[in-house]
Amino acid sequence: MNRLVKWCWKNIFWLMACAGGVGATPALVQYAYSARGYKAIGGEIFVPFLVPLIWYLVELVKGAFKEFSKELEEET
């Protein structure tokens, strides 16, 4: 359980951003419906998937930089 708590504290920003994205989606959908004047599904429905995608990309880039710095240290 200690590892779970440590992981949650380390990633609290991302967890809050995910919750905010999920929580904001109904309001975004309602706003889009009122702006369009008719019911349709647009890009606002993908907001909950945007934060985890950005999270994944940030972690991927961080890992790539760590690997790159390890290779540079080994060469010198």
C-alpha positions in Angstrom: 0.0 0.0 0.0 2.9 2.3 0.7 3.9 2.2 -3.0 0.4 3.1 -4.1 0.3 6.1 -1.8 3.8 7.2 -3.0 2.7 6.9 -6.6 -0.5 8.9 -5.9 1.4 11.7 -4.3 4.0 11.7 -7.1 1.3 11.9 -9.8 -1.3 14.1 -8.0 -1.3 16.8 -10.7 -2.1 14.2 -13.4 -4.8 12.6 -11.3 -6.4 15.9 -10.7 -6.2 16.8 -14.3 -7.8 13.5 -15.3 -10.6 14.1 -12.8 -11.1 17.7 -14.1 -11.2 16.5 -17.7 -13.9 13.9 -16.9 -15.8 16.4 -14.7 -15.7 19.1 -17.3 -16.9 17.0 -20.2 -20.6 17.3 -19.6 -20.3 21.1 -19.4 -18.3 21.1 -22.6 -20.8 19.0 -24.4 -23.7 21.2 -23.2 -21.8 24.3 -24.3 -21.1 22.8 -27.7 -24.8 21.8 -28.2 -25.9 25.3 -27.3 -23.3 26.9 -29.6 -24.2 24.6 -32.5 -28.0 24.8 -32.1 -28.3 21.1 -32.7 -27.2 17.8 -31.1 -24.0 16.3 -32.5 -20.9 14.7 -31.2 -17.7 16.7 -31.8 -14.2 16.8 -30.4 -15.4 17.8 -26.9 -16.2 14.1 -26.2 -12.5 13.3 -26.4 -11.4 15.6 -23.6 -11.2 12.8 -21.0 -8.7 11.0 -23.2 -6.5 14.0 -23.8 -5.0 14.2 -20.3 -3.9 10.5 -20.1 -2.5 10.9 -23.6 -0.4 13.9 -22.6 0.6 12.1 -19.4 1.8 9.2 -21.5 3.8 11.4 -23.8 5.4 13.3 -21.0 6.5 10.0 -19.3 7.8 8.7 -22.7 9.9 11.8 -23.3 11.2 11.7 -19.7 12.3 8.1 -20.2 13.9 8.9 -23.5 15.9 11.7 -21.9 17.0 9.4 -19.1 18.2 6.8 -21.5 20.0 9.4 -23.6 21.8 10.8 -20.6 22.8 7.3 -19.5 24.3 6.7 -22.9 26.2 10.0 -22.8 27.6 9.2 -19.4 28.8 5.7 -20.6 30.5 7.2 -23.6 32.5 9.7 -21.5 
